[in-house]
Amino acid sequence: MRLLLVEDEPRVAGFIAKGTREQGYAVDIAIDGEEALYKASITDYDLFILDVMIPLKNGYAVCKELREQGIKQPVLMLTARDGIDDRVAGLDCGADDYLSKPFDFKELLARIRALLRRSREVRPARLEIADLTIDTSSHTVTRAGRIIPLTAKEYSLLEFFVLRAGTLVGRADIANHVWDENFDPFSNVIDVYVRRLRKKIDEGFDSPLIHTRRGEGYIFSVASQVEK
């Protein structure tokens, strides 16, 4: 899942970005309202974390414009102002949830998970394909009853594959959802991570799940006719 964090305070932005990335999310950062709207116009984000008090255009105006542009992905508003009128203003402009500063980071993560479950691409609490099982809350992965230890980025890539099982996904699709704006499109990092993931979830098992279609991308499937 790829998030856009709109926060002009570097310390707060760094704290939130670091914590969410450690949970496997790809995170881009915008420091003002105009930059947020521009990034939203060129990238398909799964969720927006939007501070109210940002330069150029405040969070309320940004949220309102996102909705007017037909962008329906969840918006979580962050603010130090916790009055009833402030919450109502945020919800009235199209926000899905409202979290007052300071907040416990565990609560922020819980709200992100809840909003993503409601979004256009529903993420079930449990994903299963063949003998592979993923617990999307704890990020626990097992295959044939064996626990598969994964890094945060490996987990994100696997979840992306499983949610699109049976569908051909290219490098651009993977980069747009699993990596953030700092990704170098000329690097081989995606190939490296696919090899690492394949080694962990396919080696030693009867049926491979990750299949390669040369020059096009990958298909995650129990059985596939694609060229490996």
Buried (B, 14 or more C-beta within 10 A) or exposed (E): BBBBBBBBBEEBBEEBBEBBBEBBBBBBBBBBBBBBBEBBEEBEBBBBBBBBBBEBBBBBBBBBBBBEEEBEBBBBBBBEEEEEEBBEBBBEBBBBBBBBBEEEEEEBBEBBBEBBBEBEEEBEEEBEBBBBBBEBEEBBBBBEEEEBEBEEBBBBBBBBBBBBBEEBBBBEBBBBBBBBBEBEEEEEBBEEBBEBBBEBBBEEBEEBBBBBBEEEBBBBBBEBEBEE
